[in-house]
Amino acid sequence: MARLVRPSWAIRCTQSGCRTLFEVAELEEGKQQEVVCPNCGEHYVYPIVEDKNENQ
């Protein structure tokens, strides 16, 4: 069984028929990455960065 050695986060797929929990690597501050659910193929961009102008 493989495991991630680096620090990691977990993402749960939001598709109602899937809901798979999978690990993703922790990224440096300010960076984003696109990942694909290994079960259903849904694409996600993480972490979600809130737009500071949006709150004003």
C-alpha positions as CSV (number, residue, x, y, z in Angstrom):
1,M,0.0,0.0,0.0
2,A,1.4,3.4,-1.0
3,R,1.3,6.4,1.3
4,L,2.2,10.1,1.0
5,V,5.4,11.0,2.8
6,R,5.0,14.7,2.4
7,P,2.5,16.8,4.4
8,S,-0.9,16.3,3.0
9,W,-4.5,17.5,3.1
10,A,-7.7,15.5,2.3
11,I,-10.4,16.5,-0.1
12,R,-13.9,14.9,-0.2
13,C,-15.5,14.8,-3.7
14,T,-18.7,16.7,-3.7
15,Q,-20.5,14.6,-6.3
16,S,-23.5,13.0,-4.7
17,G,-22.8,9.6,-6.2
18,C,-19.1,9.6,-5.3
19,R,-18.1,11.3,-2.0
20,T,-14.6,9.8,-2.1
21,L,-12.1,11.1,0.4
22,F,-8.6,11.4,-1.2
23,E,-5.3,13.0,-0.2
24,V,-3.6,15.9,-1.9
25,A,-0.2,17.5,-1.2
26,E,0.0,20.6,1.0
27,L,1.0,23.5,-1.1
28,E,3.1,26.6,-0.4
29,E,1.3,29.8,0.6
30,G,-0.4,31.5,-2.3
31,K,-0.3,28.5,-4.7
32,Q,-3.2,26.5,-6.1
33,Q,-3.3,23.2,-7.9
34,E,-5.9,21.3,-9.9
35,V,-6.6,17.7,-8.8
36,V,-8.9,15.0,-10.2
37,C,-11.0,12.6,-8.0
38,P,-9.5,9.2,-8.5
39,N,-12.9,7.6,-8.4
40,C,-15.2,9.7,-10.7
41,G,-12.8,12.1,-12.5
42,E,-14.3,15.3,-11.1
43,H,-11.8,18.3,-11.3
44,Y,-11.1,20.5,-8.2
45,V,-8.9,23.5,-7.6
46,Y,-7.5,23.7,-4.1
47,P,-7.1,25.5,-1.8
48,I,-9.9,27.9,-2.5
49,V,-8.5,31.5,-2.4
50,E,-11.0,34.1,-1.3
51,D,-10.9,37.3,-3.3
52,K,-10.2,40.2,-0.8
53,N,-12.1,42.6,-3.1
54,E,-15.2,40.4,-3.0
55,N,-15.7,41.0,0.8
56,Q,-15.7,44.8,0.5
